[in-house]
Amino acid sequence: MEAGTLVGPLIDQAAFEDMQRALDVARQQGGKVFFSERVLAATYPQAYYVTPALVQVPTQVGMVHTETFTLILYVIPYISLDEAIAIHNAVPQRLASAIFTTDLREAEQFRRRSDCGIVNVNIGTSGAEIGGAFGGEKDTGGGREAGSDAWKTYMRRQTSTMYYGVLRHDPSSLRARDQVRGGVMARGAGGLRVPSPHAPRVDLA
């Protein structure tokens, strides 16, 4: 994009039409729409550039709950932070959220009470990390099973130690009659032996 350009075009004509339909529904539900016009059509007739839409709605109307994947920002008035968080948590999507504030108490409350998997303070909601522990919540994302934390359910933890140094008799770690064959420890007192049949035998007194 050219220097100074912040927003590119929508992906195609269908996306533009979906955006206009969503705005029509928002108007029917009491929303007031600002901007949203197509621009640069004469210069780029095959591209669908639009000015991002700002939609003021009186309350949490149904259209706010719909993901349109277009340039629409809904603005909902609230009185208290408690009310704002309740409105925020009422939608069926729960991928990412953000608050912009200079009040640390508000920031901490939002971080604790937001039901999204990604919660940001003073930074936007884009940029989810696919390799993170989070996969998605409610109707958004790949679901919890897509997060790296869920992979641990199908894995087992193992502690393994291997020694490649020079074998030395250390009474604190080897008992009498311990045997080493081919670098594999084999307990002599009735324990498990897994030596190589062709490995040299070393008896430790």
C-alpha positions in Angstrom: 0.0 0.0 0.0 1.0 3.6 -0.5 2.7 5.4 2.4 0.0 6.9 4.7 -2.6 4.3 3.8 -4.1 2.6 6.8 -6.9 0.5 5.4 -6.9 -1.6 2.3 -9.9 -2.7 0.3 -12.5 -5.4 1.3 -11.7 -8.8 -0.1 -14.4 -8.7 -2.8 -17.8 -7.4 -3.8 -19.6 -9.9 -1.7 -17.9 -8.6 1.4 -19.0 -5.1 0.5 -22.6 -6.2 0.1 -22.5 -8.1 3.4 -21.3 -4.9 5.1 -24.1 -2.9 3.6 -26.7 -5.5 4.6 -25.3 -5.5 8.2 -25.6 -1.7 8.3 -29.2 -1.8 7.0 -30.1 -4.2 9.8 -28.3 -2.0 12.4 -30.4 1.0 11.2 -33.6 -1.1 11.6 -32.5 -1.9 15.1 -32.1 1.7 16.1 -28.5 2.3 15.1 -27.2 5.5 13.7 -24.6 4.9 10.9 -21.7 7.2 10.1 -19.5 6.9 7.0 -19.4 3.4 5.3 -19.3 4.8 1.7 -17.4 3.2 -1.1 -14.5 5.3 -2.3 -11.9 5.2 -5.1 -14.3 3.3 -7.4 -13.3 5.3 -10.4 -9.6 4.7 -9.8 -9.9 1.0 -8.8 -13.2 -0.2 -10.3 -12.4 -3.9 -9.4 -11.5 -3.0 -5.7 -13.9 -2.3 -2.9 -12.5 0.5 -0.8 -14.8 1.8 1.9 -14.6 4.3 4.7 -14.9 2.3 8.0 -18.4 2.5 9.5 -19.1 3.9 12.9 -22.5 2.7 14.3 -24.0 4.2 17.4 -26.5 1.8 18.9 -28.7 2.5 22.0 -28.0 -0.9 23.6 -26.7 -4.4 22.8 -28.8 -5.0 19.7 -28.8 -8.2 17.7 -26.6 -7.0 14.9 -23.8 -6.4 17.4 -23.7 -10.2 18.0 -23.0 -10.9 14.4 -19.5 -11.2 12.9 -19.5 -9.6 9.5 -15.7 -9.4 9.0 -16.0 -6.0 7.6 -15.1 -2.4 8.7 -17.8 -1.8 11.3 -17.3 -0.4 14.8 -20.3 -0.4 17.1 -20.4 2.2 19.9 -22.6 1.5 22.9 -23.1 4.0 25.8 -22.7 2.8 29.4 -22.7 4.3 32.9 -20.3 2.2 34.9 -17.4 -0.2 34.2 -19.5 -3.0 35.6 -22.2 -2.3 33.0 -19.5 -2.0 30.2 -18.1 -5.4 31.1 -21.5 -7.0 31.3 -22.3 -5.7 27.8 -18.9 -6.9 26.6 -19.4 -10.4 28.0 -22.9 -10.8 26.5 -21.8 -11.5 23.0 -21.4 -15.1 21.7 -17.9 -14.4 20.5 -15.0 -14.6 22.8 -11.7 -14.4 21.0 -10.0 -11.1 21.9 -10.9 -8.0 23.9 -9.2 -4.7 24.8 -9.7 -1.7 27.1 -8.1 1.7 26.7 -7.6 3.4 30.0 -5.1 5.2 32.2 -6.8 3.9 35.4 -4.8 0.8 36.6 -7.8 -0.4 38.7 -10.1 -0.4 35.6 -7.4 -2.2 33.7 -7.0 -4.9 36.3 -10.8 -5.4 36.7 -11.2 -5.8 32.9 -8.3 -8.3 32.7 -9.8 -10.4 35.4 -13.5 -10.2 34.3 -13.3 -10.2 30.5 -14.4 -13.7 29.4 -12.1 -13.6 26.3 -9.1 -15.7 25.8 -7.0 -12.7 24.8 -7.3 -9.6 26.9 -5.3 -6.5 26.0 -4.8 -3.1 27.7 -4.2 0.0 25.6 -3.5 -2.0 22.5 -6.0 -3.3 19.8 -7.5 -6.8 19.6 -5.7 -7.9 16.4 -2.6 -10.1 16.3 -3.7 -13.4 18.0 -0.8 -15.8 18.4 -1.7 -19.2 16.8 0.9 -21.0 18.8 -0.3 -19.7 22.2 -2.1 -21.5 24.9 -5.5 -20.2 23.7 -7.6 -21.6 20.8 -10.9 -19.7 21.1 -14.0 -19.4 23.2 -17.8 -19.5 22.6 -18.4 -19.1 18.8 -15.0 -17.7 17.9 -11.7 -19.2 17.0 -10.8 -22.9 16.8 -12.1 -23.7 20.3 -10.1 -24.7 23.4 -8.9 -27.9 21.6 -6.9 -25.8 19.2 -4.8 -24.2 21.9 -1.4 -25.6 22.9 -2.6 -26.3 26.4 -5.1 -28.8 25.0 -2.2 -30.8 23.3 -0.9 -31.8 26.7 -4.0 -34.0 27.2 -2.6 -36.2 24.5 1.0 -36.3 25.7 2.8 -37.8 28.6 5.6 -36.3 30.7 8.9 -38.1 30.9 12.2 -37.4 32.7 15.2 -38.9 30.9 18.9 -38.8 31.9 21.7 -40.0 29.7 25.4 -40.0 30.6 28.0 -39.8 27.9 31.1 -39.3 30.0 33.9 -41.7 31.1 32.6 -44.4 33.3 34.0 -44.1 36.8 33.3 -46.2 39.9 31.3 -43.9 42.2 30.1 -45.7 45.3 27.5 -43.1 45.9 25.6 -43.9 42.7 26.6 -47.5 41.8 26.2 -50.5 44.1 28.5 -53.5 44.2 27.7 -56.0 41.4 26.2 -53.3 39.2 27.1 -54.2 35.6 27.6 -51.9 32.6 27.3 -53.4 29.1 27.6 -51.2 26.0 27.1 -48.1 28.1 23.7 -49.4 29.4 23.3 -49.8 33.1 22.0 -53.2 34.2 21.2 -53.7 37.8 22.8 -57.0 39.1 20.6 -57.6 42.1 17.7 -59.1 40.3 16.9 -55.9 38.5 16.2 -55.1 34.8 18.9 -55.8 32.3 18.9 -54.3 28.8 22.5 -54.8 27.6 23.6 -55.3 24.0 24.5 -59.1 23.6 27.8 -58.0 21.8 28.8 -55.3 24.2 31.9 -55.7 26.4 31.1 -56.6 30.0 32.4 -54.5 32.8 32.0 -55.8 36.3 32.1 -53.3 39.1 33.4 -54.7 42.4 
